[in-house]
Amino acid sequence: CSQWDSEHMSEVPLPSLGRLARMAPRDVWPHEAHSFTPWLLNNVDVLSELFGMELALEVAEHPVGGFSLDLLGRDETTGEVVIVENQLETSDHTHLGQILTYAAGTNPTTIVWVAAAFRPEHRAAIDWLNARTDEDTRFFGVELGVVRIGQSQPAPSFRLVAQPNDWEKTVRATVQVEATGKQALYRA
């Protein structure tokens, strides 16, 4: 700092900044099925931006057997089925089972689990599913947050906490094809 800087620092106005405050999702959406699911259906652009895909959510509370999937839609680029299961609390085993049941009943390519927070065990389960399924199946874990500055309107804050490693799946599929080709040569 030069002497000029020291003498004139008091003359430079300092910016006035607000503080980012976190809110509980239930403070904004008191009921998952009646408030959050319809909101997400109408604001799908938030997820589209997060995933970098053209996502269209088509229906809420889609029946799968005797159960109801929160959201069903499509990747508009590929036409592939996308499902979304919401949870306004910390991830739990019940929702993990639900998302697997819904996946079995809808045959999606992209499976999204949105929760207020993810237990490490559930994040590991999503990673395990991504590592063990074929290269056309993708599981995502998305943490839902809500933020505001001062008395501003609340804003959603989505964060990707688990996602597929497509490169790893592509490499694994190539290795399996090569191994199958070699096995055919050995048999011949």
N, C-alpha and C positions, 0 to 999 in steps of 0.2 A: 504494500500500500504506500503510495507516495504521499507527500505532505499535502498536495492539492486534493487528493482523494479524501484524506482525513478531514480536511477543513470543509469540504463541500458535501460530505456524505449526509449531513443533517438537512441539506437543501433538497436532496433527491427524495421524492415521495415514495413510500413503500407501498406495494400493492396490498389491498385488503382481500384476503382469501377466506373462503368458508372452509368448514371441516366436513369431510365425508363421514357420514354416520351410517352404520349398518342397522337394518331393521329385521325383525323376524318375518318370514314370508306370511305367516298366519295373521300378522297385523294388517296386511294388504288383502290377502285372499283368505277369509275365515274358513271356507269350506272347499276342499279339493275339487269335488265333482261339480259343485254349483257355482264356484267362482273362478278357481284357477284353470281348470280344464277348458271352460268356454273362452277365457281370456287368451290362453295359449292357442286355441283353435283360430282366433281372430288376429293373433299377433305372431304368426308362424315365422315371419321374417327374422325374429330374434334367433330362432334355431337355425334357419337357413344361413344366416351370416356366420354363426358359430361353426357350422359344419362345412361351409363353402359349397352348398348344394342348393338347387332349386327345389325346395320342399313345399309340397301342398298337402295340408292336413284336410281331410275330407269329412270325417265323421267323428263325433265324440260318443263315448259309451257304446262302442261297437260290441255286439254280442259274440262271445266265443264260448260255445257250449252254454253252460249255465252261468257264465261269468261275463263281466263287461270290461273290455279293453278301453283305457282312457281315450286314446286317439289313434286313428288309422289314417294313413295317407300314402303319398307316392313321391318318389324322386322324379320330378317332371322331366329331367334330362334322360333318364333311363326307363322310366315307367315302372320301376321296381317298388314293391311294397315297403312302407316304413311304418313301424309301430312305436308309440310313445306311452310309457307308463309313468305317472306322476306320483310324487310323495312329498307332502309339505313338512315332513319330519325327517329325522336321520334314517338312512337306509335300514331296512330290516329283512329278515328271512322271508316273511310273508310276501313282500313285493318282489323279491328275487324269484320265488316260486311262481308268482303271478306272471312275471314277464316271460318266463320259460314256457308256461302253459299257453300264453297268448301267442308266442312265437310258433309253437307247435300247431296252433289252430289257424294261423294266418299266413304261414310260410313267407315271412318278410326277409328282405335282404339286410335292412338296417333296423336295429333294435335299440331304442333309446330309453334309458331309465333316468328320470329327473328326480332329484331328492334335495332336501335342504342341506344335507351333509352326507358324506359317505363314510361308513365304517371301513377301516383298512381291509377287513376280511371280504367285504362286498366289492371293493375296488379290485382286490386280488381275484375274486371270482370272475369279474368282467374281463380282466386280463387273461385269465385261464381260458375262458370261453373263446376269446379272440385268437388265442394260440392254438386251440384244439378244433375249431370249426373250419370249414372250407374257405377258400379265398373270396367267395361271393357273399359271405355272412359277416356283418359288422355289428359289434356291440359298443355302445357309448354310455358312459356315466357322466351326467351333467349336474353340477351343483347349482342350485338356485339360490340366489341371494337378492336382497333388496337394499338399495342405498338411497340416500338423499343428502343434500347439502342444505343445512339450516332448515328452513320451513318449506323447502321446495317440494314438488310432487315426488313421490317415491318412484324409483326407476329400477327395472329388473337388471340383475347382474348375473349372467350365466357364465359358468366356468367349466371347461372340459377337464374332467379329472381322470377319465379312462377312455381310451380309444384304441381302435385296431392298428396294428402295424402291418399295413398292406404289403409293404416290401417283403417282410418276413414270410407272409402267407404266399406271395408270388414265388419267392425263392423255394419254399418248401414244396409247392406244387410242381415246380420245374424239376426238382430233385426226385420227386416221386415218379414223374413221367420218365426221367432218365433211368431210374432204377428198374421200372417196369420194362423199358426197352431193352436194357441189358439182360434182364431175366429171360426175355423172349429169345435173345441171341444165344444165351447159354442153353436153353431148351432145344433150340434148333441144332 
